[in-house]
Amino acid sequence: MRTKDFAISIIGLSASLPNTQEGKVIRNQITKSVTSIGANYREANRSRSKADFMNKITICESEASETTYWLEIIMELNWAENQKLLLTLTEANEILAISIGTKLKL
């Protein structure tokens, strides 16, 4: 599943963040937001109603947006290799676009 692969990628990235108070905060935040994307996407596919599906996809959208925010912070702090971070940010934006597109189709 694309969202699971993305979460695994971000977890690997977060493990390389500085072991400072600030690094720990961002590691915790980005790990929570990225893992929530896949979990809610999986739940959306098991939803009992259109409203439940829409709610779960909206959460995916919100969490994908938050994940892009933390990736941008990491980039601006130069805490990761820019080329790899740009690829990861592109994936985050694609997942965000998929979430938005899914909502618009309903």
N, C-alpha and C positions, 0 to 999 in steps of 0.2 A: 504494500500500500504506500502510495506516495507520501502521505502525511507521516507515516511511521518512519520511513527512510529520512524524511526531513528532520523529524524529532531526534533521531539517532545522530544525524550530522550535527545538529545544534548542541546536543549533549556532549559530543566530542569536542566541539569548539569551546563550550563553557568550561570544560575541564582544563583548558589551557589558559584561562583567564588568570590574572594575578591573584595571588593568595593574600589579598589585602581586604580590609573591611568593605571597601567599595567594590572590589572584584567579586566578593562573596554575595553582596546584595544583587549585583547584575546577574551573576550566575544563577542565583535562586529565581529571580524574576523571569529571565528568558527561558529557563528550564520549565517553569510552571506554565508559561504562556504557550510554548511550542508543544508541550505534551497535551495540553488541553485541546489543541486544534484536532489532532487525530482522534482523541477520545470522543469529542463531541461529533465529529464527522461519522464515526462508527455508530454512535447512538442515533444520529439523524437517519441513517439507513435502516434503523430498526424502530423508527418512530411509529406511533399508533394513529397519528392524524397529520393532516397538512400543517396545522398550527404548531404541533410538536416538532415536525420536521423544520419548519421555518425558524422556530426558536433555536434549535440546535445549530442550524446553518448560520444564524445571526451571531451566535457565540463563536463559531469558527472564524467568522469575519473579524470580530472584535479581537480575538486572540492572535490572529495572523497580523493584524495591524499593530498590536502591541509588540509582537515579535520583531517586526520590521523596525519599530522604534528602538528596541534594545540593540539590534544589529547596527543601526545608525550610530548609536552612542559608542558601541565598541569600535566602530570604524573611526569615529572622530577622536577617540582616545588613543588610536593606533595600538590597540591591544591584540590585533590579529593581522595576519598577512592580507593585504588589501585585495589581491587577485582572488583568493579563495573566498574572502568575505563578500566581494562583489557577486560571485556566483551564488553564494548562499542568500544574499539579499534579493537577487533576481528570482530565485526559487520562492522566497517568502512572498514577493509581490505577485508571482503567478498564482500561488495558493490563495492569496487574498482576492485576486481577480476571479478565480474559479468560484469562490464563496459568494462574491457579489453577483456573478453571472447566474449562479444557481438560484439565488433569491429572485432575480429578475425574470426567470423563466416561469416562476409560479404565479 
